[in-house]
Amino acid sequence: MTGRRKHREGVVVSNKMDKTVVVVVERLVRHPQYHKFLRQRARYKAHDEQNKCEVGDRVRLVETRPLSRDKRWAVQSILSRSEALADAIALAAAEKLAAAAKAEAAAKAATTPDDGATS
């Protein structure tokens, strides 16, 4: 029996495993008696072959054959990157670069002989 594969869209909440991400998919369901809309969340483990997904990314999942005990989904595409995460990564990289430059300058100053004579 062949059929169409199911698709889901969600947000990556964990990427600590190798080639696996955990994605939370949220959907609205109407309560049968009270007619209030409720948010239902499902967590899926999905295969990420290139380890490209970061926490906060919005991704599209596609149903696939069982890849492990828990993995039945694969990341088809990254729909949008997390802006807050991108800013945090850029800030951390800039701080790391500044710290390296400061350490290099301190090491250079320590190796330069200073005999106290002024010219």
Backbone as JSON, one array per atom type, in Angstrom:
{
  "sequence": "MTGRRKHREGVVVSNKMDKTVVVVVERLVRHPQYHKFLRQRARYKAHDEQNKCEVGDRVRLVETRPLSRDKRWAVQSILSRSEALADAIALAAAEKLAAAAKAEAAAKAATTPDDGATS",
  "N": [[0.84, -1.18, 0.0], [0.74, 2.05, -0.97], [0.99, 5.48, -0.18], [0.31, 8.98, 0.35], [2.86, 10.86, 1.92], [2.89, 12.04, 5.27], [3.01, 15.43, 6.42], [4.53, 17.75, 8.64], [4.85, 20.82, 10.49], [7.09, 22.48, 12.6], [8.92, 23.58, 15.55], [12.35, 23.45, 16.31], [13.52, 22.07, 19.28], [15.58, 20.78, 20.46], [18.89, 19.82, 19.65], [20.89, 18.12, 20.37], [21.6, 15.51, 19.88], [23.31, 13.29, 17.6], [22.74, 13.8, 14.25], [20.03, 13.94, 14.72], [17.07, 15.63, 15.62], [14.84, 17.19, 17.95], [11.55, 18.04, 17.54], [8.93, 20.26, 18.18], [5.57, 20.16, 17.5], [2.78, 22.08, 17.13], [-0.74, 22.26, 17.47], [-4.08, 23.46, 16.98], [-7.0, 22.5, 18.68], [-10.43, 22.08, 18.89], [-12.47, 22.09, 21.72], [-14.86, 19.57, 22.39], [-17.23, 19.97, 23.92], [-17.12, 22.5, 25.22], [-16.23, 24.23, 23.29], [-13.91, 25.67, 23.22], [-10.74, 26.65, 21.97], [-7.95, 24.63, 22.13], [-4.47, 24.2, 22.7], [-2.55, 21.7, 21.41], [0.35, 19.81, 21.81], [2.92, 18.01, 20.18], [5.8, 16.03, 20.35], [8.35, 15.26, 18.17], [10.94, 13.08, 17.15], [13.31, 13.65, 14.75], [15.09, 12.93, 11.72], [18.1, 14.45, 10.84], [20.15, 14.82, 8.47], [22.52, 16.35, 7.73], [23.09, 17.7, 10.07], [22.22, 20.39, 10.28], [20.22, 21.84, 11.52], [19.3, 24.17, 14.03], [18.57, 25.08, 17.44], [15.41, 26.51, 17.82], [14.87, 26.91, 15.14], [12.45, 26.92, 12.51], [10.97, 24.18, 11.03], [10.16, 21.85, 8.36], [8.73, 18.69, 8.5], [8.81, 15.35, 7.22], [7.1, 12.32, 6.82], [8.64, 9.14, 7.26], [10.25, 5.92, 6.74], [10.7, 3.71, 9.61], [13.51, 4.75, 11.36], [14.83, 4.41, 13.71], [14.22, 3.39, 17.12], [12.56, 5.49, 18.01], [12.49, 7.34, 15.9], [10.64, 8.41, 13.23], [10.4, 10.34, 11.38], [11.69, 12.81, 9.1], [13.75, 15.67, 8.52], [12.66, 17.82, 6.14], [12.98, 20.42, 5.14], [14.41, 23.56, 6.15], [12.51, 26.08, 7.27], [12.65, 28.65, 8.42], [15.15, 30.51, 10.1], [16.1, 30.95, 13.53], [15.95, 34.15, 14.71], [16.81, 35.35, 17.12], [18.6, 33.46, 18.01], [20.53, 33.53, 15.98], [21.54, 36.12, 16.34], [22.64, 35.83, 18.89], [24.63, 33.92, 18.41], [26.3, 35.35, 16.65], [27.11, 37.42, 18.34], [28.49, 35.98, 20.33], [30.59, 34.96, 18.79], [31.89, 37.34, 18.06], [32.71, 38.25, 20.59], [34.45, 36.19, 21.28], [36.44, 36.49, 19.35], [37.38, 39.05, 20.03], [38.4, 38.53, 22.58], [40.46, 36.77, 21.94], [42.13, 38.45, 20.45], [42.83, 40.29, 22.41], [44.21, 38.64, 24.22], [46.33, 37.9, 22.61], [47.58, 40.37, 22.24], [48.34, 40.9, 24.87], [50.14, 38.81, 25.3], [52.11, 39.49, 23.47], [52.97, 41.91, 24.52], [54.06, 41.02, 26.88], [56.26, 39.56, 26.03], [57.88, 41.45, 24.85], [60.82, 43.13, 25.53], [61.24, 45.43, 28.15], [63.24, 47.86, 29.12], [63.05, 50.05, 30.68], [64.19, 52.46, 29.9], [63.86, 55.7, 28.59], [63.46, 57.34, 25.51]],
  "CA": [[0.0, 0.0, 0.0], [1.49, 3.3, -1.01], [0.14, 6.65, 0.02], [1.04, 10.23, 0.5], [3.54, 11.02, 3.2], [2.38, 13.12, 6.11], [3.92, 16.56, 6.64], [4.29, 18.54, 9.85], [5.73, 21.97, 10.67], [7.29, 22.72, 14.01], [10.1, 24.31, 16.0], [13.38, 22.59, 16.9], [13.75, 22.38, 20.69], [16.83, 20.15, 20.88], [19.71, 19.26, 18.58], [22.07, 17.6, 21.06], [21.93, 14.19, 19.37], [23.95, 13.29, 16.3], [21.83, 13.6, 13.12], [18.66, 13.86, 15.21], [16.55, 16.83, 16.29], [13.52, 17.05, 18.55], [10.72, 19.1, 17.02], [7.61, 20.39, 18.78], [4.54, 20.53, 16.55], [1.64, 22.59, 17.89], [-1.95, 22.38, 16.68], [-5.26, 23.9, 17.72], [-8.1, 21.55, 18.68], [-11.62, 22.65, 19.53], [-13.06, 21.21, 22.73], [-16.16, 19.17, 21.87], [-18.36, 20.49, 24.67], [-17.01, 23.92, 25.57], [-15.89, 24.95, 22.06], [-12.7, 26.49, 23.38], [-9.62, 26.11, 21.23], [-6.85, 24.19, 22.99], [-3.21, 23.92, 21.99], [-1.98, 20.38, 21.68], [1.73, 19.74, 21.33], [3.51, 16.68, 19.99], [7.26, 16.08, 20.15], [8.81, 14.25, 17.23], [12.37, 12.98, 16.86], [13.41, 13.65, 13.29], [16.43, 12.73, 11.18], [18.72, 15.64, 10.25], [21.35, 14.18, 7.91], [23.71, 17.21, 7.74], [23.18, 18.41, 11.35], [22.11, 21.82, 9.98], [19.19, 22.47, 12.33], [19.66, 24.77, 15.31], [17.43, 25.28, 18.33], [14.61, 27.67, 17.45], [14.55, 26.91, 13.72], [11.16, 26.38, 12.09], [11.3, 23.17, 10.02], [9.09, 21.0, 7.82], [9.05, 17.28, 8.64], [8.1, 14.45, 6.32], [7.05, 10.96, 7.36], [9.57, 8.23, 6.6], [10.28, 4.59, 7.36], [11.34, 3.76, 10.92], [14.97, 4.84, 11.32], [15.29, 3.9, 15.0], [13.07, 3.1, 17.98], [11.69, 6.66, 18.12], [12.53, 8.23, 14.73], [9.81, 8.07, 12.07], [10.27, 11.57, 10.62], [12.94, 13.39, 8.61], [13.67, 17.1, 8.22], [12.63, 18.04, 4.7], [13.57, 21.72, 4.86], [14.4, 24.56, 7.2], [11.66, 27.16, 6.76], [13.19, 29.93, 8.87], [16.11, 30.44, 11.18], [15.76, 31.73, 14.72], [16.67, 35.44, 14.69], [17.45, 35.54, 18.42], [19.74, 32.55, 18.06], [21.54, 34.04, 15.05], [22.16, 37.26, 17.0], [23.44, 35.32, 20.01], [25.81, 33.26, 17.84], [27.17, 36.41, 16.13], [27.66, 38.11, 19.49], [29.47, 35.08, 20.95], [31.75, 34.9, 17.9], [32.6, 38.62, 18.18], [33.36, 38.26, 21.9], [35.57, 35.24, 21.23], [37.47, 37.13, 18.52], [37.94, 40.15, 20.81], [39.19, 37.93, 23.66], [41.67, 36.22, 21.34], [42.98, 39.58, 20.1], [43.33, 40.84, 23.67], [45.19, 37.7, 24.74], [47.5, 37.99, 21.73], [48.26, 41.64, 22.55], [48.96, 40.74, 26.19], [51.29, 37.92, 25.14], [53.13, 40.25, 22.74], [53.51, 42.9, 25.46], [54.85, 40.3, 27.89], [57.51, 39.08, 25.44], [58.69, 42.6, 24.46], [61.64, 43.59, 26.67], [61.09, 46.83, 28.53], [64.39, 48.14, 30.01], [62.76, 51.23, 31.46], [64.84, 53.66, 29.37], [63.03, 56.5, 27.71], [64.29, 58.0, 24.5]],
  "C": [[0.88, 1.24, 0.0], [0.52, 4.45, -0.85], [0.99, 7.88, 0.12], [1.67, 10.3, 1.86], [2.95, 12.2, 3.96], [3.45, 14.19, 6.26], [3.54, 17.24, 7.93], [5.26, 19.73, 9.84], [5.85, 22.23, 12.15], [8.59, 23.45, 14.27], [11.07, 23.34, 16.66], [13.61, 23.03, 18.34], [15.03, 21.74, 21.21], [17.57, 19.61, 19.67], [20.97, 18.63, 19.16], [22.49, 16.22, 20.57], [22.55, 14.31, 17.98], [22.93, 12.92, 15.22], [20.38, 13.43, 13.55], [18.28, 15.17, 15.88], [15.19, 16.47, 16.9], [12.72, 18.27, 18.14], [9.37, 19.09, 17.72], [6.65, 20.91, 17.73], [3.3, 20.89, 17.37], [0.44, 22.69, 16.96], [-3.1, 22.81, 17.57], [-6.38, 22.89, 17.54], [-9.26, 22.18, 19.43], [-12.22, 21.64, 20.5], [-14.48, 20.85, 22.3], [-17.36, 19.77, 22.61], [-18.3, 22.01, 24.87], [-16.59, 24.81, 24.4], [-14.73, 25.91, 22.22], [-11.58, 25.83, 22.58], [-8.46, 25.83, 22.18], [-5.62, 23.92, 22.14], [-2.74, 22.53, 22.4], [-0.61, 20.34, 21.05], [2.16, 18.29, 21.22], [4.99, 16.87, 19.73], [7.67, 14.92, 19.26], [10.33, 14.26, 17.17], [12.49, 12.8, 15.35], [14.88, 13.54, 12.87], [16.91, 14.0, 10.48], [20.08, 15.21, 9.73], [22.6, 15.04, 8.02], [23.91, 17.96, 9.06], [23.11, 19.93, 11.15], [21.14, 22.55, 10.9], [19.75, 22.98, 13.65], [18.4, 24.93, 16.15], [16.72, 26.58, 17.94], [14.26, 27.73, 15.97], [13.15, 26.34, 13.47], [11.43, 25.44, 10.92], [10.04, 22.46, 9.54], [9.58, 19.55, 7.91], [8.24, 16.48, 7.63], [8.2, 13.04, 6.92], [7.98, 10.06, 6.56], [9.49, 6.86, 7.26], [10.92, 4.68, 8.73], [12.86, 3.74, 10.8], [15.59, 4.36, 12.63], [14.04, 3.63, 15.83], [12.07, 4.25, 18.0], [11.58, 7.49, 16.86], [11.7, 7.67, 13.57], [9.66, 9.26, 11.14], [11.65, 12.03, 10.18], [12.71, 14.87, 8.32], [13.73, 17.26, 6.71], [13.28, 19.37, 4.35], [13.51, 22.58, 6.1], [13.65, 25.77, 6.65], [12.18, 28.53, 7.17], [14.14, 29.68, 10.03], [15.64, 31.29, 12.35], [16.61, 32.99, 14.72], [17.43, 35.65, 16.0], [18.7, 34.67, 18.52], [20.86, 33.04, 17.16], [22.28, 35.22, 15.68], [23.08, 36.81, 18.13], [24.73, 34.66, 19.5], [26.8, 34.31, 17.32], [27.85, 37.16, 17.27], [28.74, 37.27, 20.17], [30.74, 35.0, 20.1], [32.57, 36.18, 18.0], [33.34, 38.71, 19.51], [34.58, 37.34, 21.92], [36.74, 35.83, 20.45], [38.16, 38.24, 19.3], [38.82, 39.61, 21.95], [40.5, 37.36, 23.12], [42.65, 37.34, 20.98], [43.6, 40.2, 21.35], [44.41, 39.95, 24.27], [46.48, 37.76, 23.92], [48.3, 39.27, 22.02], [48.97, 41.56, 23.91], [50.2, 39.86, 26.11], [52.44, 38.66, 24.44], [53.78, 41.28, 23.66], [54.4, 42.23, 26.5], [56.2, 39.84, 27.33], [58.42, 40.23, 24.99], [59.49, 43.08, 25.67], [61.45, 45.08, 26.92], [62.19, 47.15, 29.55], [64.2, 49.42, 30.8], [63.39, 52.51, 30.95], [63.86, 54.4, 28.46], [63.93, 57.2, 26.69], [63.75, 59.3, 24.05]]
}
